[in-house]
Amino acid sequence: MNILIVGSGAREHAIAKAVNRSTAKKTLYCLGTNQNPGLQSLCFDLQTIDINNNKTISDYAVKNKINLAIIGPENPLANGVSDSLMSLGVKVVGPTKDLAKIESSKSFARKLFQQTMPDVNPKHSVFESMNGVQRFLQELGSDFVIKYDGLAGGKGVKVSGDHLHSHQEALEYCDQLIKKGGSFIIEEKLIGEEFSLMSFCDGVSLKHMPAVQDHKRAFDGDLGPNTGGMGTYSDANHSLPFLTNGEIKEAQKINETAAAALKEKSGVGYKGVLYGGFMATSTGVKLIEYNARLGDPEAMNVLTLLDTDFIDICLGITDGVLNNKKISFLKKASVCKYAVPNGYPNKPIKEKEISTEKIKNKDGLHFASVNIKENKLMLAGSRAVAVVATASTIAAAEAVAEKEICNIAGPLFHRKDIGTTALVEKKVNHMKEIR
């Protein structure tokens, strides 16, 4: 099989590693935005292109007789790359443009659940102008969230008390979004603990992955601006220490409802990864948002733990036979931490050299926004390198991940607290309080 990966970050490096572990005979190709050395080492060919140009991708797929394409990032999905490739007879792990709206339009996702499971939606309202904004903010009081209604690389959300400290600041942010030509959603601020639950989906059947907790804030203690994700952890029982079995089942049911609702609405089955971002609250699991692909960093956790042939899963998705597949994950905890350039996310430095030579476990190393120039590993402007460690407990995995990430040299920083016993206990105690 000739297999194409679209995207060239750490998530796509993890996808390539999972593909490479498969016993199937395959040749791996990649189209991305940077010369990721991890992907270079695993792929027969890696080209840097505009990954939002469907024609360029389609022409490449024809030229290289691609049988199967796996789409990593959200933007190509929102642009309809799956539709273009499917029209050529290529099997694609990634939903069509219409179905990818579950991520590319937050208002689309809210409306879908308002019709199917309204209880999982927070109180919210969609705005295309400033009309009614002040009134709705007054209705919500001091606890609100403002979300740009489109793709913003995980950075389009402003939360009261953290990023916005008054209704006046909120109105100014809304005005900025309107001036950019964007609509937005204002929602009640949910109180609880966030978690991600991703499911493989073949259009009808779903197979759920272990739950993962992502950390969006840039700095220790969940402080600072939102990022694409600074790191993640999962537990050996595939739940999280602060979740109940009932809450895991609720999240799984929401994903199943989303898949069924999308099929009913469009007449086409969702084929790819459905990624629900959830909040465990005192009144049950609420939906924060949906993503239409593997999460980054979550992909590094789940694909490292995956104990089933990944190509077999991909073909189960594209051929609609996922229900016949037994998918299993190692019963281990995992911790992923990102090293990011100084200044990230607002003003990340670029074109500075870093080194991963002292990393002991190369299997746990995932390259992201870096390039090789004159045999030097150079920063390319976003999250640079992720390390993943697995062990019998979260604490043991964190100790290894922390030691490893400190072995990366260069003008970088990372969150030291992700997966630590202190942080996990804080989350557990928080849920005990609100329950």
C-alpha positions in Angstrom: 0.0 0.0 0.0 1.1 3.6 -0.7 0.0 5.6 2.4 -0.1 9.4 2.5 0.0 11.4 5.7 -1.0 15.1 5.4 0.6 17.3 8.1 4.1 17.4 9.6 3.8 18.0 13.3 4.3 15.7 16.3 0.8 14.2 15.8 1.8 13.2 12.3 5.1 11.8 13.5 3.1 9.7 16.0 0.8 8.6 13.1 3.8 7.6 11.0 5.3 5.6 13.9 2.0 3.7 14.3 1.8 3.1 10.6 5.4 1.9 10.6 4.7 -0.7 13.3 2.1 -2.3 11.1 3.0 -5.7 9.6 1.3 -4.7 6.3 3.6 -4.0 3.4 3.6 -0.3 2.8 5.4 2.8 1.5 4.9 6.0 3.5 4.6 9.5 1.9 4.1 12.8 3.6 2.9 16.3 2.6 3.6 18.9 5.3 4.6 22.4 6.1 8.1 21.7 7.5 10.9 19.2 7.1 10.2 17.2 10.2 13.2 15.0 10.8 11.1 12.2 12.5 8.9 12.0 9.4 11.9 12.2 7.1 13.3 9.1 8.7 10.1 7.1 8.3 8.8 8.3 4.9 9.9 7.4 1.4 9.1 11.0 0.4 8.4 14.2 2.4 7.4 17.3 0.5 6.7 20.8 2.0 3.7 22.4 0.4 0.6 24.5 1.1 -1.4 21.7 2.7 -4.6 23.7 2.2 -4.3 23.4 -1.6 -6.5 20.4 -2.5 -5.3 20.3 -6.1 -1.6 20.0 -5.1 -2.5 17.2 -2.7 -4.7 15.4 -5.2 -2.0 15.7 -8.0 0.6 14.2 -5.6 -1.8 11.3 -4.7 -2.3 10.5 -8.3 1.4 10.7 -9.2 2.4 8.4 -6.3 -0.6 6.0 -6.6 -1.7 6.6 -3.1 -4.2 4.0 -1.7 -4.8 5.4 1.7 -4.6 9.0 3.1 -4.6 9.9 6.8 -5.3 13.6 7.4 -3.7 15.0 10.5 -4.6 18.8 10.9 -8.0 20.4 10.9 -7.5 23.1 8.2 -7.1 20.6 5.3 -10.3 18.8 6.5 -12.2 22.1 6.7 -11.0 22.9 3.2 -12.4 19.6 1.8 -9.2 17.6 1.2 -11.0 14.3 2.0 -13.7 15.0 -0.7 -10.9 15.7 -3.3 -9.0 12.5 -2.5 -12.2 10.3 -2.2 -13.2 11.5 -5.7 -10.0 9.9 -7.0 -10.8 6.6 -5.3 -8.3 7.1 -2.4 -9.4 5.7 1.0 -9.4 8.6 3.5 -9.2 8.6 7.3 -10.8 12.0 7.8 -14.3 13.4 7.4 -15.7 15.3 4.4 -15.8 19.1 4.4 -19.5 19.1 5.5 -18.9 16.7 8.4 -15.7 18.5 9.5 -18.0 21.4 10.3 -18.3 19.8 13.7 -14.9 21.4 14.3 -14.7 24.2 11.9 -17.9 25.8 13.1 -18.6 25.9 16.8 -22.1 27.1 16.1 -22.8 24.1 13.9 -21.8 21.7 16.7 -23.9 23.6 19.3 -27.0 23.5 17.0 -26.5 19.8 16.3 -26.6 19.0 20.1 -29.4 21.5 20.7 -31.5 19.2 18.5 -30.2 15.8 19.9 -28.8 16.2 23.4 -29.5 19.7 24.6 -28.5 18.9 28.2 -24.8 18.6 27.2 -24.7 22.1 25.9 -23.9 25.0 28.2 -26.2 28.1 28.0 -25.0 29.9 24.8 -25.8 32.4 22.1 -24.3 32.9 18.6 -23.5 36.5 17.4 -22.7 38.0 14.0 -22.8 41.6 15.2 -22.7 43.4 18.6 -26.5 43.4 18.8 -27.5 41.7 22.1 -24.0 41.0 23.2 -24.1 43.2 26.3 -27.5 41.9 27.3 -26.4 38.3 27.1 -23.2 39.0 29.1 -25.3 40.6 31.8 -27.5 37.5 31.8 -24.4 35.3 32.4 -22.9 37.6 35.0 -19.2 37.1 35.7 -18.8 33.5 34.4 -18.6 33.4 30.6 -16.5 32.2 27.7 -16.1 33.8 24.3 -15.2 31.6 21.3 -14.4 32.6 17.8 -16.7 30.6 15.5 -14.0 29.0 13.4 -10.5 27.5 13.4 -8.0 29.3 15.5 -5.4 26.6 16.3 -6.7 26.2 19.9 -6.1 29.9 20.6 -9.5 31.4 19.8 -11.1 31.1 23.2 -11.1 33.8 25.9 -12.3 32.9 29.5 -13.6 35.3 32.1 -11.4 35.6 35.1 -8.4 34.4 33.1 -8.2 36.4 29.9 -11.1 38.8 30.3 -11.6 40.6 33.6 -14.7 42.7 32.9 -17.7 43.0 30.6 -15.9 46.0 29.0 -12.9 43.8 28.1 -15.3 41.2 26.7 -17.1 43.7 24.6 -13.8 45.0 23.2 -12.8 41.4 22.3 -16.1 40.7 20.6 -15.7 44.0 18.6 -12.3 42.8 17.4 -13.8 39.5 16.2 -16.6 41.4 14.3 -14.0 43.7 12.7 -12.1 40.6 11.5 -15.4 39.5 9.8 -16.0 36.6 12.2 -19.0 35.4 14.1 -18.6 34.2 17.7 -20.3 32.3 20.5 -20.7 33.5 24.1 -21.3 30.6 26.6 -21.7 30.1 30.3 -18.3 29.2 31.9 -18.4 25.5 32.9 -16.9 24.7 36.3 -15.2 21.3 36.5 -12.3 19.4 34.9 -11.7 19.1 31.2 -10.9 15.9 29.4 -10.6 14.5 25.9 -12.2 11.3 24.6 -11.5 10.3 21.0 -13.2 7.6 19.1 -12.4 5.8 15.8 -15.5 6.1 13.6 -16.4 4.2 10.4 -19.6 6.1 9.6 -21.7 3.8 11.9 -19.6 2.1 14.6 -17.3 3.7 17.1 -14.3 2.3 19.0 -13.3 4.5 21.9 -9.8 5.4 22.9 -8.5 6.0 26.5 -9.5 9.3 28.0 -6.8 12.0 28.2 -6.4 15.3 29.9 -4.8 18.1 27.9 -3.3 21.3 29.3 -3.9 24.3 27.1 -2.4 27.0 29.3 1.3 27.9 28.6 2.6 28.0 32.2 2.7 25.8 35.3 -0.5 26.0 37.4 -2.7 26.3 34.4 -1.7 30.0 34.0 -1.0 32.1 30.9 -2.4 32.2 27.4 -4.1 29.3 25.6 -1.8 27.3 23.4 -2.2 24.3 21.0 -1.6 22.1 24.1 1.4 21.9 26.3 1.1 18.3 27.3 -1.3 15.4 28.3 -1.6 12.4 30.5 -3.7 9.2 30.6 -4.1 6.6 33.3 -3.5 2.8 33.1 -7.2 2.0 33.4 -7.9 4.2 30.4 -9.9 6.6 32.5 -8.6 9.6 34.6 -8.2 9.8 38.3 -10.9 12.5 38.7 -13.5 10.7 36.5 -16.1 8.1 37.4 -17.0 5.2 35.2 -20.4 6.9 34.6 -18.7 10.0 33.3 -16.6 8.0 30.8 -19.8 6.3 29.6 -21.5 9.7 29.3 -18.6 11.0 27.1 -18.7 7.8 24.9 -22.5 8.2 24.5 -22.0 11.8 23.4 -19.5 10.8 20.7 -21.9 8.0 19.6 -24.8 10.6 19.4 -22.6 13.0 17.4 -21.8 10.3 14.8 -25.4 9.3 14.5 -26.6 13.0 14.3 -24.1 13.8 11.6 -25.1 10.9 9.5 -28.8 11.7 9.9 -28.2 15.4 9.0 -25.9 14.8 6.0 -26.8 11.3 4.8 -23.1 10.5 4.8 -21.2 8.6 7.5 -18.4 10.2 9.5 -15.1 8.3 8.8 -12.2 9.3 10.9 -11.6 10.3 14.5 -14.3 12.0 16.5 -12.7 13.9 19.3 -14.9 15.3 22.0 -13.6 17.9 24.4 -15.6 17.5 27.6 -16.0 19.1 31.0 -16.9 16.9 34.0 -19.2 19.1 36.1 -21.4 18.7 39.2 -24.4 18.1 36.9 -22.8 15.6 34.5 -20.5 15.7 31.4 -20.9 18.8 29.3 -19.6 19.4 25.8 -16.9 22.0 25.4 -16.2 21.5 21.7 -15.6 18.9 18.9 -12.5 18.2 16.9 -12.6 16.3 13.6 -9.2 14.5 13.9 -6.7 13.1 16.4 -5.7 15.6 19.1 -2.2 17.0 19.4 -0.8 16.1 22.0 -3.4 13.4 22.7 -2.4 11.4 19.6 1.0 10.8 21.2 -0.6 9.3 24.3 -3.1 7.0 22.6 -1.0 5.9 19.6 2.0 5.1 21.9 -0.4 2.8 23.9 -2.2 1.4 20.8 -1.7 -2.4 20.7 -3.6 -3.1 17.5 -2.3 -2.8 13.9 -3.0 0.8 13.0 -3.3 0.2 9.2 -5.9 -2.5 10.0 -7.9 0.1 12.0 -7.6 2.7 9.2 -9.0 0.2 6.7 -11.7 -0.7 9.2 -12.7 3.0 9.2 -12.6 3.5 5.4 -14.3 0.2 4.6 -17.0 0.6 7.2 -16.0 -2.6 9.1 -14.7 -1.2 12.3 -17.2 -3.2 14.3 -15.4 -6.4 13.3 -12.1 -5.2 14.7 -10.9 -5.8 18.2 -9.0 -2.7 19.2 -6.8 -2.7 22.3 -4.5 -0.4 24.2 -1.7 -1.2 26.6 -2.8 -1.0 30.3 -0.3 1.6 31.1 -0.3 5.3 32.1 1.2 7.8 29.7 2.6 11.4 30.0 3.4 13.7 27.1 5.2 17.0 27.5 6.0 19.6 24.9 9.2 21.7 24.7 8.2 25.0 23.0 10.2 28.0 21.9 10.7 30.9 24.3 8.0 33.5 23.6 5.4 30.8 22.6 2.5 31.2 21.9 2.3 34.9 21.1 5.9 35.7 20.0 7.8 32.4 19.6 11.4 32.7 18.5 12.5 31.0 15.3 15.6 29.9 13.5 17.4 29.0 16.7 19.2 25.7 17.1 18.1 23.0 19.5 19.4 19.5 20.2 17.8 16.2 21.1 21.0 14.2 21.2 20.9 13.5 24.9 17.4 12.0 24.7 17.7 8.4 25.9 14.4 6.9 24.6 14.2 7.9 21.0 10.9 6.0 20.6 9.3 8.5 23.0 10.6 11.5 20.9 8.2 13.3 18.6 9.3 16.1 16.4 6.9 19.0 15.6 7.7 22.5 14.4 11.3 22.1 13.5 13.4 21.9 10.3 16.8 20.4 9.5 19.1 23.1 8.1 22.8 22.3 7.4 22.5 19.3 9.7 21.2 21.5 12.5 17.8 21.1 14.2 16.2 24.6 13.9 13.0 26.0 15.5 10.2 26.7 13.0 8.0 28.9 15.2 5.5 26.7 17.1 5.6 23.7 19.5 9.0 22.1 18.8 9.4 18.6 20.3 7.2 16.3 22.4 8.4 13.5 24.6 6.1 10.6 25.7 6.7 8.2 28.5 4.6 5.2 29.7 4.7 3.3 33.0 2.4 1.5 35.4 1.4 4.8 37.1 1.0 8.5 36.0 3.6 9.5 38.6 6.2 7.1 37.2 5.5 8.1 33.6 5.8 11.8 34.6 9.2 11.3 36.2 10.6 9.8 33.0 9.0 12.4 30.7 10.3 15.2 32.9 13.8 13.8 32.9 13.8 13.3 29.1 12.4 16.7 28.2 15.1 18.4 30.3 17.6 16.6 28.1 16.5 18.8 25.1 18.9 21.7 24.7 18.0 25.1 23.4 16.0 28.3 24.0 12.9 26.3 25.1 10.5 25.9 28.0 8.0 23.3 29.1 5.4 22.8 31.8 7.0 20.9 34.7 3.7 20.2 36.4 1.8 18.1 33.8 1.2 14.6 35.3 2.7 15.4 38.7 1.1 13.9 41.7 0.4 17.4 43.1 -1.4 18.5 40.0 -3.4 15.2 39.6 -4.5 15.4 43.3 -5.6 19.0 42.8 -7.9 17.9 40.0 -9.2 15.0 42.0 -9.9 17.3 45.0 -11.5 19.9 42.8 -14.0 17.3 41.5 -14.7 16.0 45.0 -15.5 19.6 46.0 -17.9 20.4 43.2 -19.6 17.0 43.3 
